[in-house]
Amino acid sequence: MLACIVPKLIDHAKRRRQIVDAAWRVVAADGVGELTIRRVAKEAKIVPGSLRYIFATHDDLVAAVADELVARVRAAVAAEAVRHTKPERVALRLLALVPLLPENAQRWRVEHALYVGATQHPRFADAVAACRNIRGVECASVIRQLSEGLQVPGDEIDLEILRALALTEGLSHLSAHAGGSGIAAHEAQIVVRRHVDDVQDNWRRRYSTTAAKPFGSDDGRAQRSRSIGGATAHDCRAGVTVDGMGAELEGGR
């Protein structure tokens, strides 16, 4: 009597996640030029036919990677915004936009790869624009928080939002850059903190209706020596656990 062979049931959601994660790793490591059915199937350790069962065409795979990038950026930004709600921690929200941790650096490399490939795939261009908009909204929220209680003109707030976005994106490029031309974590922390302090000090001096001192400071400028989460510049160089960032950041790389 012949045994009945029962086909193995495939969890479509699990298989889709397996493929998207493999495609993500391929793009992060080798760029969008390697985003092919065969290459991703090899990375996912499945045969190309199994991949095509989930993603029938290359365009479907492209769209999945683009959507994955936007989803990861949105989730990361939202998580940090919820974590840092107190006014004295506002700089951490800007710093969180800079990929200082390995998983964030990988996400930035994927975004950069999609930016490079945007001329070939419009979905990549849409994804990169969506990510920039997400960060822009977060920068706007941070800058408007700094202006609370002050009579700052709207056009000046808009300008500072653009400056904050440009600052964080510039630091992101430097931070994710491999080799000696990049920027160390403690340097990015100091730059972001100094920028937030400068904006706050400037606006309080020019637009405050009271004699209030800059937030988080006893003498108006004492906090200059502090870095993110209360760590000093010296502490950051030595390597400290930065409150809210979730990992120890070493001075250097």
Phi, psi and chi 1 to 4 in degrees:
 res  aa     phi    psi   chi1   chi2   chi3   chi4
   1 MET       -  126.7 -178.5  175.9  179.1      -
   2 LEU   -78.0  138.4  -63.4  177.0      -      -
   3 ALA   -75.3  144.3      -      -      -      -
   4 CYS   -83.3  123.3  179.7      -      -      -
   5 ILE   -91.5  117.8  -59.7  176.1      -      -
   6 VAL   -96.4  122.7  179.0      -      -      -
   7 PRO   -59.9  142.5  -20.3   31.6      -      -
   8 LYS   -73.1  128.1 -177.1  179.0  179.4 -179.6
   9 LEU   -79.1  137.4  -63.6  178.1      -      -
  10 ILE  -106.3  129.1  -59.8  -63.2      -      -
  11 ASP   -79.2  105.8 -175.6  -31.9      -      -
  12 HIS   -61.9  -40.8  -75.2 -121.3      -      -
  13 ALA   -64.3  -42.3      -      -      -      -
  14 LYS   -66.7  -42.4 -175.2  176.0 -179.8  179.5
  15 ARG   -66.6  -38.7  176.7   55.7   59.0   84.8
  16 ARG   -62.4  -43.7 -171.6 -177.6 -167.0  -76.8
  17 ARG   -62.2  -41.1  172.0   46.0   52.0 -166.2
  18 GLN   -58.9  -42.9  177.0 -174.2    1.9      -
  19 ILE   -71.5  -44.2  -65.6  169.9      -      -
  20 VAL   -63.9  -41.6  170.9      -      -      -
  21 ASP   -63.2  -38.6  -73.5  -14.5      -      -
  22 ALA   -66.1  -43.1      -      -      -      -
  23 ALA   -62.4  -38.2      -      -      -      -
  24 TRP   -61.1  -45.4 -178.9  -90.5      -      -
  25 ARG   -65.6  -38.1  -66.9 -168.0  -61.3  -88.7
  26 VAL   -62.6  -47.6  167.5      -      -      -
  27 VAL   -65.8  -41.4  172.9      -      -      -
  28 ALA   -62.3  -37.3      -      -      -      -
  29 ALA   -86.0  -40.1      -      -      -      -
  30 ASP  -128.1   -0.2  -59.0  -44.0      -      -
  31 GLY    86.6  173.6      -      -      -      -
  32 VAL   -72.5  -16.6  -63.5      -      -      -
  33 GLY   -62.2  -24.6      -      -      -      -
  34 GLU   -95.3    4.4  -71.8  -64.5  -51.5      -
  35 LEU   -81.3   76.5 -173.3   63.1      -      -
  36 THR  -118.8  161.1   65.3      -      -      -
  37 ILE   -57.9  -47.7  -62.6  -67.6      -      -
  38 ARG   -65.7  -44.0 -173.3  172.8  -62.3  -82.6
  39 ARG   -66.0  -42.8  175.8   71.1  173.6   82.8
  40 VAL   -69.4  -38.6  173.9      -      -      -
  41 ALA   -61.0  -40.5      -      -      -      -
  42 LYS   -63.2  -43.4 -178.8  179.4  179.2 -179.7
  43 GLU   -64.4  -35.3  178.7   68.3   23.8      -
  44 ALA   -82.6   -6.4      -      -      -      -
  45 LYS    61.9   44.0  -64.2 -179.8  173.2   56.7
  46 ILE  -134.5  168.4   59.7  175.7      -      -
  47 VAL   -84.3  152.4  -62.5      -      -      -
  48 PRO   -54.2  -34.2  -28.8   37.1      -      -
  49 GLY   -62.5  -37.0      -      -      -      -
  50 SER   -68.0  -36.4  -64.8      -      -      -
  51 LEU   -65.7  -43.6 -170.8  150.3      -      -
  52 ARG   -66.6  -20.5  -70.9 -173.1 -177.8  -82.2
  53 TYR   -67.3  -29.5 -172.3   71.6      -      -
  54 ILE   -94.3  -44.5  -55.9  -63.2      -      -
  55 PHE  -120.7  101.7  -62.7  103.6      -      -
  56 ALA   -65.7  -32.2      -      -      -      -
  57 THR  -130.2  165.2   68.1      -      -      -
  58 HIS   -63.0  -36.9  179.3 -101.9      -      -
  59 ASP   -62.1  -35.1  -75.0  -14.8      -      -
  60 ASP   -64.5  -38.9  -68.6  -21.9      -      -
  61 LEU   -67.8  -41.3 -171.8   59.7      -      -
  62 VAL   -58.6  -46.5  164.3      -      -      -
  63 ALA   -62.7  -37.6      -      -      -      -
  64 ALA   -65.1  -41.8      -      -      -      -
  65 VAL   -66.7  -40.9  172.3      -      -      -
  66 ALA   -61.7  -45.2      -      -      -      -
  67 ASP   -65.7  -36.0  -68.9  -17.0      -      -
  68 GLU   -64.3  -41.4 -179.1   71.2    9.6      -
  69 LEU   -60.9  -48.8  173.0   65.2      -      -
  70 VAL   -61.6  -42.4  175.7      -      -      -
  71 ALA   -63.0  -42.3      -      -      -      -
  72 ARG   -69.2  -39.7  -68.6 -164.8 -172.8 -164.6
  73 VAL   -65.6  -44.8  169.5      -      -      -
  74 ARG   -61.3  -44.4  179.5  178.0  -70.7  112.8
  75 ALA   -65.0  -41.2      -      -      -      -
  76 ALA   -66.4  -44.4      -      -      -      -
  77 VAL   -65.9  -42.6  171.7      -      -      -
  78 ALA   -63.7  -39.6      -      -      -      -
  79 ALA   -63.6  -42.5      -      -      -      -
  80 GLU   -70.7  -34.6  -66.3  -60.8  -28.2      -
  81 ALA   -63.8  -39.3      -      -      -      -
  82 VAL   -70.0  -35.9  170.2      -      -      -
  83 ARG   -70.7  -31.4 -173.3  177.3  -59.6  172.3
  84 HIS  -119.0   78.6  -51.5  -58.3      -      -
  85 THR   -97.8  -20.6   56.7      -      -      -
  86 LYS   -74.6  143.0  -63.6 -179.7  179.4  179.4
  87 PRO   -55.6  -37.3  -26.5   35.4      -      -
  88 GLU   -72.6   -8.3   62.6  -89.2   17.7      -
  89 ARG  -108.6   14.5  -64.4  169.0   64.6   85.3
  90 VAL   -62.8  -32.4   68.1      -      -      -
  91 ALA   -63.3  -29.2      -      -      -      -
  92 LEU   -64.4  -31.0  -80.1  169.5      -      -
  93 ARG   -67.1  -37.9  -69.5  175.2   59.8 -175.3
  94 LEU   -70.7  -42.2  -75.8 -175.1      -      -
  95 LEU   -62.1  -33.1 -175.4   64.7      -      -
  96 ALA   -64.2  -19.3      -      -      -      -
  97 LEU   -77.6  -11.9  -59.8  178.8      -      -
  98 VAL   -95.7  127.8 -178.6      -      -      -
  99 PRO   -76.9   78.9   29.6  -35.8      -      -
 100 LEU   -86.3  -25.3  -60.1  178.4      -      -
 101 LEU   -95.1  153.4  -57.2  179.7      -      -
 102 PRO   -54.6  -44.7  -27.4   35.3      -      -
 103 GLU   -66.1  -31.8   61.4  -91.1   25.7      -
 104 ASN   -74.3  -35.4  -63.6  -22.7      -      -
 105 ALA   -64.5  -38.4      -      -      -      -
 106 GLN   -63.9  -41.2 -176.1 -170.9   60.5      -
 107 ARG   -62.1  -40.3 -172.4  174.6   64.9 -119.9
 108 TRP   -66.1  -37.5 -175.7  -97.2      -      -
 109 ARG   -63.9  -38.3  -72.1 -164.7  -61.4  -88.5
 110 VAL   -64.7  -43.7  170.4      -      -      -
 111 GLU   -62.3  -42.0 -176.7  173.3  -16.4      -
 112 HIS   -63.8  -39.5 -179.5   70.8      -      -
 113 ALA   -62.9  -40.4      -      -      -      -
 114 LEU   -68.0  -34.8  -93.9   60.2      -      -
 115 TYR   -62.1  -43.8  173.2   80.9      -      -
 116 VAL   -63.8  -38.4  172.7      -      -      -
 117 GLY   -89.1    7.4      -      -      -      -
 118 ALA   -64.3  -29.1      -      -      -      -
 119 THR   -69.5  -23.7   55.6      -      -      -
 120 GLN   -92.8  -27.3  -61.0  175.2  -14.8      -
 121 HIS  -132.9  105.9  -59.8  -72.6      -      -
 122 PRO   -55.9  -29.2  -25.7   34.7      -      -
 123 ARG   -64.4  -32.5  -76.5  -62.3  -62.1  -89.4
 124 PHE   -65.6  -42.9  -72.9  165.6      -      -
 125 ALA   -61.6  -42.0      -      -      -      -
 126 ASP   -63.2  -39.6  -67.1  -17.8      -      -
 127 ALA   -66.9  -44.5      -      -      -      -
 128 VAL   -62.4  -41.9  170.7      -      -      -
 129 ALA   -63.7  -39.5      -      -      -      -
 130 ALA   -64.8  -40.3      -      -      -      -
 131 CYS   -64.8  -42.2  -68.7      -      -      -
 132 ARG   -64.6  -36.5 -168.2  167.4 -166.6  -89.6
 133 ASN   -66.2  -39.5 -176.6   65.0      -      -
 134 ILE   -60.8  -45.6  -68.6  167.9      -      -
 135 ARG   -67.5  -35.6  -71.2 -169.5  -66.0  -90.8
 136 GLY   -63.6  -40.3      -      -      -      -
 137 VAL   -63.8  -39.8  169.8      -      -      -
 138 GLU   -67.0  -42.2  176.7   66.5   -4.3      -
 139 CYS   -60.7  -40.8  -72.8      -      -      -
 140 ALA   -62.2  -41.1      -      -      -      -
 141 SER   -64.1  -42.2  177.4      -      -      -
 142 VAL   -65.0  -48.6  168.6      -      -      -
 143 ILE   -65.2  -39.1  -63.9  -57.9      -      -
 144 ARG   -67.4  -31.4  -69.6 -163.7  173.8   99.5
 145 GLN   -65.2  -37.8 -174.9  174.2   -5.6      -
 146 LEU   -65.6  -26.9  -67.7  177.7      -      -
 147 SER   -90.4   -1.9   70.1      -      -      -
 148 GLU   -61.4  133.5  -72.6  179.2   -1.1      -
 149 GLY    81.0    1.4      -      -      -      -
 150 LEU  -118.0  153.4  -54.5  172.8      -      -
 151 GLN   -96.5   63.0  -62.1  177.7  -17.2      -
 152 VAL   -84.5  128.3 -175.7      -      -      -
 153 PRO   -59.5  145.1  -22.9   33.4      -      -
 154 GLY   -59.2  -38.6      -      -      -      -
 155 ASP   -67.9  -30.2   58.0  -14.2      -      -
 156 GLU   -73.0  -36.5 -172.3  162.2  -17.4      -
 157 ILE   -62.6  -44.3  -69.0  175.8      -      -
 158 ASP   -60.7  -40.0  -68.1  -19.3      -      -
 159 LEU   -65.2  -41.0  177.5   59.7      -      -
 160 GLU   -68.6  -30.5  -74.2  -59.3  -24.3      -
 161 ILE   -63.3  -44.2  -69.1  170.0      -      -
 162 LEU   -64.3  -39.8  -70.4  175.8      -      -
 163 ARG   -64.2  -41.5  -71.6 -179.0   64.1 -164.1
 164 ALA   -64.6  -40.8      -      -      -      -
 165 LEU   -65.4  -44.0 -178.5   59.2      -      -
 166 ALA   -63.7  -40.0      -      -      -      -
 167 LEU   -62.7  -50.2  174.2   67.9      -      -
 168 THR   -67.5  -36.6   54.1      -      -      -
 169 GLU   -71.7  -36.8  -68.8 -164.9  -19.5      -
 170 GLY   -64.1  -44.3      -      -      -      -
 171 LEU   -64.2  -33.6  -71.5  173.8      -      -
 172 SER   -64.3  -43.9  -65.9      -      -      -
 173 HIS   -60.1  -44.1  -79.8  -69.7      -      -
 174 LEU   -68.6  -41.0  -69.5  172.7      -      -
 175 SER   -67.2  -38.7  178.3      -      -      -
 176 ALA   -82.9   -5.8      -      -      -      -
 177 HIS   -75.8  127.4 -165.6  -71.4      -      -
 178 ALA   -78.4  144.9      -      -      -      -
 179 GLY   101.5 -174.5      -      -      -      -
 180 GLY   -74.9  -10.6      -      -      -      -
 181 SER   -87.4    2.1   60.1      -      -      -
 182 GLY   -82.1 -167.8      -      -      -      -
 183 ILE  -123.9  139.8 -172.5  170.1      -      -
 184 ALA   -79.0  159.3      -      -      -      -
 185 ALA   -59.2  -44.8      -      -      -      -
 186 HIS   -66.8  -30.3   75.3  -86.9      -      -
 187 GLU   -69.2  -41.7  -65.7  172.0  -34.7      -
 188 ALA   -62.9  -39.6      -      -      -      -
 189 GLN   -60.9  -46.2  -66.2  172.2   47.3      -
 190 ILE   -64.8  -41.2  -67.2  169.6      -      -
 191 VAL   -63.1  -46.6  169.1      -      -      -
 192 VAL   -65.0  -44.2  170.7      -      -      -
 193 ARG   -63.3  -42.6 -174.4   67.6 -161.0 -176.3
 194 ARG   -63.1  -39.3 -178.9   62.6  179.1  -95.5
 195 HIS   -63.9  -46.1 -179.6   75.8      -      -
 196 VAL   -62.5  -43.2  169.6      -      -      -
 197 ASP   -60.6  -43.5  -78.7  -11.7      -      -
 198 ASP   -63.9  -43.8  -75.0  -11.8      -      -
 199 VAL   -63.2  -46.9  171.9      -      -      -
 200 GLN   -62.6  -46.4 -176.9   76.3   17.0      -
 201 ASP   -62.4  -45.5  -69.2  -10.1      -      -
 202 ASN   -61.2  -46.5  179.7   40.7      -      -
 203 TRP   -70.1  -37.3  -78.9   -3.6      -      -
 204 ARG   -65.4  -38.1  -68.5 -128.9  176.5 -156.9
 205 ARG   -69.1  -36.9 -174.2  176.3   62.8 -106.8
 206 ARG   -94.0  -30.5  -64.8  168.0   58.7 -163.6
 207 TYR  -124.2    0.7  -58.1  117.7      -      -
 208 SER   -75.3  139.5  177.6      -      -      -
 209 THR   -91.7   -1.0   57.3      -      -      -
 210 THR  -124.9 -178.6   68.1      -      -      -
 211 ALA   -97.3   26.1      -      -      -      -
 212 ALA   -62.8  144.5      -      -      -      -
 213 LYS   -86.1  161.5  -63.1  176.1 -177.8  178.3
 214 PRO   -54.8  144.1  -25.2   34.0      -      -
 215 PHE   -62.2  148.4   79.2   96.8      -      -
 216 GLY    69.1   19.0      -      -      -      -
 217 SER  -133.9  140.9  173.5      -      -      -
 218 ASP   -88.5  -29.3  -64.8  -33.7      -      -
 219 ASP  -126.8   14.7   59.4    4.0      -      -
 220 GLY    95.4  -34.1      -      -      -      -
 221 ARG  -135.3    3.7  -56.9  -63.0  -70.5 -176.8
 222 ALA   -60.4  -28.9      -      -      -      -
 223 GLN   -75.8   -2.6 -158.9  170.8   16.9      -
 224 ARG   -55.7  -31.7  -84.6  -75.2  179.7 -101.9
 225 SER   -81.2   -4.7   63.4      -      -      -
 226 ARG   -94.9  155.5  -62.1  179.0 -171.6  172.1
 227 SER  -116.9 -163.8 -175.7      -      -      -
 228 ILE   -65.0  139.3  -58.7  -56.4      -      -
 229 GLY    67.7   18.4      -      -      -      -
 230 GLY    90.4   -3.4      -      -      -      -
 231 ALA   -81.8  140.1      -      -      -      -
 232 THR   -78.4  165.5   65.3      -      -      -
 233 ALA   -58.2  -38.7      -      -      -      -
 234 HIS   -62.5  -42.7  174.7   75.7      -      -
 235 ASP   -61.1  -41.2  -68.1  -27.6      -      -
 236 CYS   -64.9  -37.3  -68.4      -      -      -
 237 ARG   -67.3  -35.0  -66.7 -171.0 -171.3   95.7
 238 ALA   -74.1  -24.3      -      -      -      -
 239 GLY   103.5  106.4      -      -      -      -
 240 VAL  -135.4  162.9  -61.7      -      -      -
 241 THR   -81.8  113.7  -60.5      -      -      -
 242 VAL   -83.7  119.0 -179.6      -      -      -
 243 ASP   -54.5  123.2 -173.6   21.3      -      -
 244 GLY    94.3  -19.7      -      -      -      -
 245 MET   -85.9  -17.2  -67.2  -58.4  -65.8      -
 246 GLY    81.9    6.9      -      -      -      -
 247 ALA  -159.8  159.4      -      -      -      -
 248 GLU   -79.6  128.5 -175.3  174.2   88.3      -
 249 LEU  -105.6  119.1  -56.5  177.5      -      -
 250 GLU   -87.5  146.8  -62.4  -69.5  -19.7      -
 251 GLY   -63.0  141.8      -      -      -      -
 252 GLY    86.5 -144.4      -      -      -      -
 253 ARG  -107.7      -  -58.6  -62.6  -69.6  170.2
